[in-house]
Amino acid sequence: MTSQEFIETLSLFKNEKELNKAGKFFKGNDGVTKSFGVKFGDVFTTAKEFSMMPLEEINKLLDSDFYEVRMGAVSIMDFQARSKKTTEDQKKDLFDLYLNRHDRLNNWDFVDRAACHIIGEYLIDKPRDILYKLAHSESPWERRTAIVSTHAFIRKNDAEDTFAIAEILVHDPNELVNKAVGSWIREAGKKDKKKLHHFLTTYVKTMPAVTFSYATEKLDPASKLHYKELRKSK
């Protein structure tokens, strides 16, 4: 399974109606990323077909200037990370590839597609210092990876790192990081309501509006009104 074979297979699904996809969904500003003209459903189907692709070939896909080709690479990595057949050494290689090529994972959906399983799941039983380093990165995509990766911990009823990283990012200047912070403290709050309410009480007056909106959207009406009133009083 080679990168060239993947691209040739993906080419079979090209559709002119999809050519504006990069402009619609891609939020990076690298100046070179463009649309391949393929629906994401076809990207994921093709990625699953090539899910046994060697890492050196995946790495070649990450070099592509085409949005959907890089999404294919990330999806193959995600399929491998989820597979029960993947060894611990292979998971470490996926983890390293993700981090070493994060310059090519420069959009919110690349992060959301794979960070939980490639980064978060790998760190379940390991030190998590790398997430705090990413949280302080100049790259908004690396900062988003820091918080999104904690979803793996939340699924194990561990919300500690989610709230700790959210405190680092709560006043982040990037809206796509703000949305991720709001989303994941909301999810973490389902496991630890006390921590969610403490976080909201501490930052309700200063967090960005979009973070507040995402974080509180699943609260009961009385709690939501309570925090809205507190926010108004700032």
QUIMO-V920649 format. One record per backbone hydrogen bond with DSSP energy under -1.0 kcal/mol. NH is the residue of the N-H (numbers start at 1). CO is the residue of the C=O. Records with the same first field share a line. If there is no record, write none. Layout:
NH=CO / CO
This chain:
6=2
7=3
8=4
9=5
10=6
11=7
12=9
13=10
14=11
15=37
18=15
19=16
21=18
24=20
25=21
26=22
34=65
43=39
44=40
45=41
46=42
47=43
48=44
49=45
50=46
51=48
53=50
58=54
59=55
61=57
62=58
64=61
67=34
70=66
71=67
72=68
73=69
74=70
75=71
76=72
77=73
78=74
79=75
80=76
81=77
82=78
83=79
86=83
91=87
92=88
93=89
94=90
95=91
96=92
97=93
98=94
99=95
100=96
101=97
102=99
104=101
106=104
111=107
112=108
113=109
114=110
115=111
118=114
119=115
120=115
121=116
123=119
124=121
126=123
131=128
133=129
134=130
135=131
137=134
143=139
144=140
145=141
146=142
147=143
148=144
149=145
151=148
152=149
154=150
155=151
156=153
157=154
158=153
163=159
164=160
165=161
166=162
167=163
168=164
169=165
170=166
172=169
178=174
179=175
180=176
181=177
182=178
183=179
184=180
185=181
186=182
187=183
188=184
189=185
191=188
192=188
196=192
197=193
198=194
199=195
200=196
201=197
202=198
203=199
204=200
206=203
207=203
212=208
213=209
214=210
215=211
216=212
219=216
224=220
225=221
226=222
227=223
228=224
229=225
230=226
231=227
232=228
233=229
234=231
